[in-house]
Amino acid sequence: MGSPEVPYPLPKWLADKGVSGALVVLLMPVFAFALAAIGLDKLLVRRDRGSWLYRESRISRGDEFTLVKSRPVRRDVLDHAKGAEAHARLLEADSGNLTWAGRRILKPWYLDEIPQLINVLRGDLSLVGPRPWPPSMVQEQVAAGHDYRKHVIAGWTGPAQVQKGVTKPAGYTELDLAYVEACRTWSATRLLRYDLGILWRTVKVMAKREGLQY
């Protein structure tokens, strides 16, 4: 028998809509700066030209949805990977695959993930939760005995993303599982306070140009 559905309490839902909406407005100048950097990069570097946005199929609470992000990976790298399941995170691990804007602007400040706030407003994501994975990776994780991504709403950021010292996949899974257990056992008020703390730590990581893990 699989794991039970993980609660998505009303205060968390309201915070997701309110905070993500406010962030969309507040971060518009930042997003405009990112777009300007991408545009200048595309103008000056031929191999960095291509689409402004990048779309991938991901899983949240067992449902497949289209995740949107600014494109940090070179067009030729994406073309070479065409036919395989899209997962830019694996391509982004090699800085040689990144555009100039992706390497110097988007990834250090997490700016490629800003468009996913629209996913939060649409209900695909929560602001805080385990990051959404592609379908094949979710299937592999389920086969390994962890099916929580089929039962919890995925997050724009989460505990695993602000732990700079965690490097092993098992460590990420432990952090995700601890958060899922908190969703199941904590009061809505306590969970909301914890989420806001994660968001604040996310902002600090972004401000330091450290990028986010995972």
N, C-alpha and C positions, 0 to 999 in steps of 0.2 A: 504493500500500500504506500502511496506517495505521501509527501508532507501535506499538511492542511494549508489552506489559503492563508496568507499573511495579511492581517488587518491593514487597512488604509484609512485611518480615522479622519473624521471631518476636519478637526483642527489642522492636521497635516495637509489635507487637500486644500483648505482655504489658504494656508501659508504658501503652498506651492503656486497657487494662482496669483495671490497678491504680491509676493516677493518677486516671482519671475516677471510679472508685468512691470513692476517698478524697475527691475534690473534691465529689462528691454529698453525702457526710457532712459535710465541713467547711463547705460553703456552705449547708447547710440553714437556719441562722439568717439568712443573707443573703437566701435565697430567701423565707423567711417574712416578712422586712422588705419585700421587693418586693411580695409578695402583699398585705400590709397596706396598702401605699401604693396599690396598684391598687384594693383594696376601698374605701378612704377616698375615692379619686377618684371611683369609681363611685357612691358614696353622695351625694357633694356636687355632682357635675357631671353633669347628665342626659345630655349628648351624649357623654360618655366611657363610658357604660354599654355592656355587651356581654360577650362571652365572655372568660374569663381567658386562654385560650391561643389561638394562631394557628397554623395548619398550612399548609404549602406543599409542592408537589411539586418536588423537586430531583434532581440527577444526581450520583452518586458511582461512579466506576469503571465508567461506562456504564450503571448500573442506576438506575432511578427509585425514590425512597423519599420518605417523608413526614417533612419537617423540622418540628420543634416549637419554638415560642418563645412567651414571654409577649407579650401583645398590646400594642404601643406606639402603634398607629394607631387613630384614632377609628372608631367603627362606621359612621358615615355615609360616611366616605371609602372604607372597604372595600366598603360596599353599592354605592357609585357605580362602583367598579372591578369589580364582579361581572360575570362573563362573560369577562373577560380573564384571561390566565394570571396566577396569583397571584405577586407579587414585591413583598413589603412594602418591600424596600430602596429601590426607586424611590419609593414613597410616603413613606418616612421621610426622604428628602432634603429635603422641605419641612417645616420645624418646625411650620407651621400645620396639618399633617395629624395631628400627634401629640396624644395625650391629655396631661393635666397630668403624670400619673405617667410616661408615656413620655418626655416632654420633660425633666423635672427629675430623674427617678430611673433609669428603665430604660436609656435610651440612653447617658447620660454614663458610667455604670458598667458597661455591657455586660450588664446583668442580664437583659435580654430573651433573651439567648442561653444562659443557664444550663440551661434544659430540654434543650438539645441534648446535654448530657452523657449523657442517656439514649440518644440516637442513637449516641453513641460506644460505650456499653455493649452496644447491640444489634448493633454491627458496621456501621452505616450510614456512620459517619464515623471518622476518626482524630482524635486531638487536634490534630495539626499537618498541614497540607497546603493545597492551593488550596481556597478556599471553594467550597461547592457552589452551582451556578447552576441556574436553572429550565431545563427542556428546550429551550425556544425559543432562549434565549440561548446554550446549548451548541451548538445547531445553527448559529447565526450565527457562533460562534467557529470551529467546524469548517470552515464555508464560507470563512472568512478564512484558513484554513491551520493552525489550532492545534487538534489533537484530543486534547490531553493529559487533558482532563477525562473522556474516555471510557476512560482506561487507568490513572488514578491514583485512589486513595481520597481523597475530599475531607476537609477538615479543619475542626475547630471554630475554630481560629485558624491563622495562618500568617505567613510573612515579610511578605506584603503588608499584613497587618492591623496591624503594629507599626511601619510606616514612616510616620511622621506627615507627612514632607515630600513624599511621593509623591502626586500628584493626578491624573495622566493615566492613562487605561486602559492605554496601552501600557506604562507603568511597572509597573503591577500584573502584566501578562502576563509581563514580563521577570523579575520576582521569582518568579512561579509557575514559569516555565520553569527558572530556576536551581535551584529546590527539586526539581523533577522530575528534573533531571539529577543532583542529589545523591543522590536515591533510587536512581538507576540505577547510580551509579559509586562511591559511598562505602561503606565497611564499615558493617555494622549498628551497631557500637559508636559510630562517629563520627556517624552519623545520629541515634542516640539522644541523644548529648550535644547535638547541634545542636537537636533537638526540645525538650529540656529548657530550653535557653537561650531559645528562642522562647516557651515557656510562662512563663518567669520574666519576660520582657519584657512579655508580655500582662498578667500580674498587676500590673506596675508602671504600665502604661497605664491599667488599670482603677482602680487606687488613686488616680491623679491626676485621675480623672473626665474623661478626655480622649475616651472612647469609642474604638472601633476603626474603622479605615478599611475601606471596601469592603464 
